[in-house]
Amino acid sequence: MIKLLIKECYNTPMTKIAIIEDDAVINQMYRMKFEADGFEVQVADNGKLGVEMVESYQPDLILLDLQMPEMNGAEALKFIRSKEWGKKIPVIILTNLGAEESPKELKALGIDRYIVKAELTPSQVVERVKEVLDI
């Protein structure tokens, strides 16, 4: 109901965010924060489901964890970037790995930001997403 009211107030399509994160608590925390800020959100709890979700959902931006079961974040991003539909979707890595610990191929796969979860509040993450989307 709230999402519909927000959409009607602004008379524009809601910005769609895909969150691919295996920790259910973190997943839901970010979902609630983004929805409260007027975004439409879908979540997946592993890389394989995340790739499937992104293909059908076609989000405006992906928040992607790196350490996940089934398919890790780097593998998921590699698959997404290999598809025409996934080449231009902005991706923000949202992980607990420091940048020096992350897979080296991430930069070549095209990420828009690298965020260590413990360093920012959910509100600050929303602000980074708005910056990347220029909204």
N, C-alpha and C positions, 0 to 999 in steps of 0.2 A: 504494500500500500504506500509506504513512504517513498519507495523508488518511483512509483508511478506519479506521485505528487511532484517530486523533484523534476522528473522528466517533463511533466506538463508545465511547470513553472518556467522552465527554460526553453521549452519547445524545441529541444535538440536531442539527438540520440545520445544515450549515455555512453561514456567512454568505457570500453570493455578491457578488463584486466584478467589475465590468467596467472594463477599462482600455482607453481609446481613445487611442492614442499612435502616431505614425508612426515614431519612432526605435526600431528593433528592439532595440538594446542597452538602452535605458531601459525599453522594454516588458518585456523578459525579466528585467531586474534587479528591477523591481517585482513581476512575477509570482512570481519565486522568493521574494522577501521575504514577500509576503502568503501564499503557500502554506506557507512555513515557520512562519508565525504562525497557521496553522489555517484560513485562508480558502480558499474555492473561487474560482478565478479564470478568466476568459476574457478574451482580448485581441483587439483589432482594430487594424489599422495605418493606417486612414484613417476620416474621418467617416462616409462612406457605409456602409462595412462595419460601423462601430460602431453606427450606428442600427439596421441589420438585426440585429446580434448582440443589442443591448439588447432589442429587441422580442421575440425568441424566448427569450432567457436570463432576462429579468426579474430583474436583479440587485437586491441590497439597497442598493447604492451604485455610482455611476459616478465614475471618475477620468477627467477629460477634458482633453486637450491642446487648445490653441486653433489653432495653426498646423499644418495638415495638408492633404494633397492630397485631391482628390475633393469634399470638403465640410469646411469648417473647423469648429472647435469650436463657435463661436457659431451657425452654421447647423444643426449637428447638435443642439445643445441646443434651439434653437427648434422643430425638428421633433419631438424627444422630448416637449417640453412641450405640443405641440399635440395629442398623443394621450392618451386617457384613461389608458392603462397607464403613461404616462411623467410624469404630473403630480406624483406624490408621491415619486418616486425621488430620494433625496439625491444631489447632484452636487457634487463638488469639482473645481474647475479646477486643473490641474497643468501649469504652463506656465513658459516662460522670459521671458515678457512681464511687465513690471512692471504693477501695477494701473492706472497712469495711461495705459498703452499699450493696454489691453484694450478690446474693443468696449463701448460704453456700454450696450447693451441687456442685457448679462449680468445685472445686478442685477434688472432687471424680469423676466427669465426664471427667476429663483429659483435661486441657487447657495447652497450651504451654507458653503463656504470657498473662498478663493482662495490658492493656494500657488505660490510661485515655486520651481521645482525646485532651483535653485542655493543656496537659503537653508536647506533642510532635508535631513537624511539620510533614506534610506529608512525607517529605524526611526522617525524623527520623523513621517514621513508616515503610517505605520501607526498611530501614536498619535493623530494628527488624525482618521483614519478611525474609530477606536474611539470618540473623543469625539463625533463626529457621529452615530454609530450607538448611542451610549450603552451601550457594552459594555466 
